[in-house]
Amino acid sequence: MPVAKGSTIDPARTRAAIIEAAIPVLYERGLDGIGVAELCARLSVSKETLYRHFGTKEGLIEAVLEERSERMTRWLTGAAAAAGNDPHDQLAAVFDALQQWYDDPVFRGCAMLNAAAQHHVEAVRAITARHLDGYLDLLTGIADRAGAADPHVLGRQLLMLVEGATVVAAHQDAADSGEHARQAAFTLLSASSRTSPCG
């Protein structure tokens, strides 16, 4: 993204544009699958520009992961909210959205978990932990509205289904992974109700 002579440079806009361009490249190639020179060529920026805005390639990776995490969490939260007030519908919407993602030809699993597996650096693992916390907040909220006896435990169980389905979809078979996880989620939801038939 060369800037014509005499143009005003907006650092925040340049930084955002680099992150936007880097998101699909790093997701497709993996964090360690592309060197700085090729990455800069793919992003149409100089090494100097990349280092000026991010310090290092690691700095860019962290910024990309933060942005992707925020987008994914907003997307799933939005899908749940668009389903209305019924927690069962909200939960179904989460897994339906995930299945749409799994069916996308560019799907390559959870970028956060991929990053944590590839990069054993504290900053990346911390971003992954915060990402999972965001999902956990969403799922625990649904569990609470559904009347779960222990919403936090059910939220963690639902999180395991979300991430497990994502791993299976990425490494085994994407077909119906979201639907199978949704059925398991409803089973858990029913079993964890505060008002059981045995009362």
C-alpha positions in Angstrom: 0.0 0.0 0.0 2.5 2.7 -1.2 1.6 6.3 -0.4 2.0 8.9 -3.1 4.5 11.7 -2.5 2.9 14.6 -0.7 0.1 12.5 0.7 -0.8 12.7 4.4 -0.1 9.5 6.3 -2.6 8.5 8.9 -0.7 6.0 11.2 -3.9 4.5 12.7 -5.4 3.9 9.3 -2.2 2.4 7.9 -2.0 0.1 10.9 -5.6 -1.0 10.5 -5.1 -1.6 6.8 -2.0 -3.8 7.4 -4.0 -5.8 10.0 -6.9 -6.2 7.6 -4.6 -7.5 4.9 -2.7 -9.8 7.2 -5.7 -11.5 8.7 -6.4 -13.9 5.7 -2.7 -14.4 4.9 -1.7 -15.5 8.4 -4.8 -17.6 8.7 -4.1 -19.4 5.4 -0.4 -19.8 5.8 0.0 -20.1 9.6 2.1 -17.9 11.8 5.3 -19.7 11.0 4.5 -20.6 7.4 5.5 -17.2 5.9 8.7 -15.2 6.4 8.8 -11.4 6.9 10.0 -10.7 3.3 7.1 -12.7 1.7 4.6 -11.4 4.2 5.6 -7.8 3.4 5.3 -8.6 -0.3 1.8 -10.1 0.2 0.7 -7.1 2.2 2.4 -4.6 -0.2 4.3 -2.9 2.6 8.0 -2.4 3.3 9.7 -4.0 6.2 10.3 -0.6 7.6 6.6 0.2 7.6 5.8 -3.1 9.2 8.4 -2.6 11.9 7.4 1.0 12.5 3.8 0.1 13.2 4.2 -3.3 15.0 7.9 -3.4 16.1 8.3 -7.0 14.9 6.5 -9.7 13.0 5.4 -11.0 16.5 3.8 -7.6 17.1 1.8 -7.9 13.9 0.8 -11.5 14.8 -0.5 -10.3 18.2 -2.5 -7.4 16.6 -4.0 -9.8 14.0 -5.0 -12.3 16.7 -6.6 -9.6 18.9 -8.6 -8.3 15.9 -9.7 -11.7 14.8 -10.7 -12.7 18.3 -12.8 -9.5 18.7 -14.5 -10.2 15.4 -15.3 -13.8 16.1 -16.7 -13.0 19.5 -18.8 -10.2 18.1 -20.0 -12.4 15.3 -21.1 -15.3 17.6 -22.6 -12.9 20.2 -24.5 -11.2 17.4 -25.8 -14.5 16.0 -27.1 -15.3 19.5 -28.7 -11.9 20.0 -30.4 -12.0 16.6 -32.1 -15.3 17.6 -34.3 -13.5 20.1 -34.7 -14.0 23.8 -35.1 -17.7 24.0 -31.8 -19.3 25.3 -32.5 -22.5 23.3 -32.8 -20.5 20.1 -29.6 -18.5 21.0 -27.7 -21.7 21.6 -28.9 -23.1 18.3 -27.9 -19.9 16.5 -24.3 -20.2 17.9 -23.9 -23.7 16.5 -25.7 -22.8 13.2 -23.2 -19.9 12.8 -20.3 -22.2 13.5 -21.5 -24.7 10.9 -21.6 -21.9 8.3 -18.0 -21.1 9.2 -17.0 -24.8 8.9 -18.6 -25.0 5.5 -16.5 -22.0 4.2 -13.8 -23.2 1.8 -11.2 -21.0 3.6 -12.0 -22.6 7.0 -8.8 -23.8 8.7 -9.9 -24.2 12.3 -9.7 -21.8 15.2 -7.0 -19.2 14.5 -6.5 -18.7 18.3 -5.9 -22.4 19.0 -3.8 -22.7 15.9 -1.7 -19.8 17.1 -1.3 -21.2 20.6 -0.2 -24.6 19.1 2.3 -22.9 16.8 3.6 -20.2 19.1 4.7 -21.0 22.6 5.0 -17.3 23.6 3.2 -15.9 26.5 1.5 -13.0 24.6 -0.1 -15.4 22.1 -1.3 -17.8 24.8 -2.7 -14.9 26.7 -4.7 -13.7 23.7 -6.0 -17.3 23.2 -7.0 -17.4 26.9 -8.9 -14.1 26.6 -10.6 -15.3 23.4 -11.9 -18.4 25.1 -13.0 -16.3 28.1 -15.1 -14.2 25.6 -16.8 -17.4 24.3 -17.2 -18.6 27.9 -19.0 -15.4 28.9 -21.4 -15.8 26.0 -22.1 -19.4 26.7 -22.4 -19.0 30.5 -24.9 -16.2 29.9 -27.0 -18.5 27.7 -26.8 -21.3 30.3 -27.9 -18.9 33.0 -30.9 -17.6 31.0 -31.8 -21.3 30.3 -32.1 -22.0 34.0 -29.0 -24.2 34.4 -28.3 -25.2 38.0 -24.6 -24.3 37.6 -24.3 -21.9 34.6 -20.5 -21.6 34.9 -20.1 -25.4 34.6 -22.5 -25.7 31.8 -20.8 -22.7 30.1 -17.5 -24.6 30.2 -19.1 -27.8 28.9 -20.6 -25.8 26.0 -17.2 -24.2 25.3 -15.7 -27.6 25.1 -18.3 -28.6 22.5 -17.7 -25.4 20.5 -13.9 -25.9 20.4 -14.2 -29.7 20.0 -16.5 -29.3 17.0 -14.1 -26.7 15.5 -11.2 -29.1 15.8 -13.2 -32.0 14.3 -14.4 -29.8 11.5 -10.9 -28.7 10.7 -9.1 -32.0 11.0 -11.6 -34.7 10.3 -15.0 -33.9 8.7 -16.7 -30.5 8.6 -20.1 -31.9 7.5 -22.6 -31.7 10.3 -20.0 -31.0 13.0 -22.0 -28.0 14.2 -25.3 -29.9 14.1 -23.8 -32.8 16.1 -22.4 -30.4 18.7 -25.7 -28.6 18.8 -27.5 -31.8 19.6 -25.0 -32.6 22.4 -25.4 -29.0 23.7 -29.2 -29.4 24.0 -28.7 -32.7 25.8 -26.4 -30.9 28.3 -28.8 -28.0 28.6 -31.7 -30.4 29.4 -29.6 -32.4 32.0 -28.4 -29.3 33.8 -31.8 -27.6 34.3 -32.5 -26.2 37.8 -36.0 -27.7 37.6 -35.5 -31.4 37.0 -38.6 -33.8 36.7 -37.4 -35.6 39.8 -37.6 -32.2 41.6 
